[in-house]
């Protein structure tokens, strides 16, 4: 697995590793979700792999 970007976002329980994210016009596949504890508001770290279309 290649990780191209790691982002921290507000926690959403409907995000899964079946999802993609569009950031600055680039599409990424969610490869891993890590829920961070003891932080308010609740957050999660998303490990993303850039998708190359072509």
Secondary structure, DSSP 8 states (H G I E B T S, - for coil): ----EEEEEE--TT--TT-EEEETTEEEEEEEEEEE-S-SS-EEEEEEEE----
